[in-house]
Amino acid sequence: MQPENLVSMATLPPPNASVTPSYMDFFNSTEWQLVYAIIPPYIFIVCLTGILGNLFVLLVFLLQGSRWSVPEIYLGNLALADLILLVCLPFWAMNILNYFMWTYGEFMCKVVNLSINVNMYTSIYLLVMVNVDRYLALVLTMKARWLRRKRYAKLICVVLWLFGVGMGFPTALMRKLEDIPAHQAAECTLDYPSRSWRVAHYMQLNLVGFALPFLIITFCCVNIVRALKRRRDNANCEDRNDRKATILVCAVTLFFLVCWGPFHFVTFIDVLCDLNVLDEDEWNHFLNIGHQFSVYLAFSNSCLNPALYVCSGNYFRRKVNSIYNRRKHSSDVNALQRTVVTSTTTVNQIKPVVLHEKK
């Protein structure tokens, strides 16, 4: 199985393919019918809403007319990474609708998977940096002020993009098209050199792609909530903004766990099967179906990021209002200028012509 690489070992052939009845009986189970009925529409909905949300965030940051702050640098790069990832996912929706037969060629097989892997890792660790920046701003306000400089944020973003490329490039090299002669088609598969490579890849996904970022996000959120609680206790009153901030940081941790947890649980079960801790034959059907559902649930986190990190705050709404008011003021000024020019022209046009001027 290839977890995040979005293609199952199981391949349901086209209806007119020549296959054995047992093959059809196995893959025409109720679970596989649910995969074909639910997953493609779900992918298209996630992609549409996520692309619109992340495009909106990027446009607001680009049109604001001022230099980006440190949080905006992280959030802007996060929106870009999520946007590229979501643009690539419809290829896999069409792949499922085409019974897991890849029709876009080997080059696109590598490029689409590279883009998804790079932006998956970049997006996750930009999420981490958004939470680290909030931790520095709210918990270590004075001590870590020098760490929250724009040039450091830009450098970190460059490093995270390179990190994403480094994590995704090896799997892109191992991607290839595998011909299925009986079906007159090919699959976009991940061909590991050996079983140990596969185990190492899955462990990398579990540890680097989930355990480490989840621990950092949880640490930051817990300390932010504590800092906000101390501030409320010292002020002897409940600040509505502090309460909203507490809910938001808790939601961030919860949604990250809900979206990515099932995928990494299924991946960990796959590792145990590879290590012969669990019987692979008993878990094979669960893993095939589980990977199909869990991997796309994981990517829905990229759809939720704009709402969780940007659009839910008053700060972002003030930016949108500022852009709208500035644009409206600019259009009003232009309209006024056009009115003045038109009025002047009209006055000049109706001014009587002097044929003879008295001396």
Secondary structure, DSSP 8 states (H G I E B T S, - for coil): -BTTTTB-S-----TTS---HHHHHHHTSHHHHHHHHHHHHHHHHHHHHHHHHHHHHHHHHHHS-S---HHHHHHHHHHHHHHHHHHHHHHHHHHHHTTT---SHHHHHHHHHHHHHHHHHHHHHHHHHHHHHHHHHHTSTTTTGGGS-HHHHHHHHHHHHHHHHHHHHHHHHHEEEEEEGGGTEEEEEE--SSHHHHHHHHHHHHIIIIIHHHHHHHHHHHHHHHHHHHHHHHHTS--HHHHHHHHHHHHHHHHHHHHHHHHHHHHHHHHHHHTTSS-HHHHHHHHHHHHHHHHHHHHTHHHHHIIIIIITSHHHHHHHHHHHHHHHHHHHHHHHHHHHHHHHHHHHHHS---S----
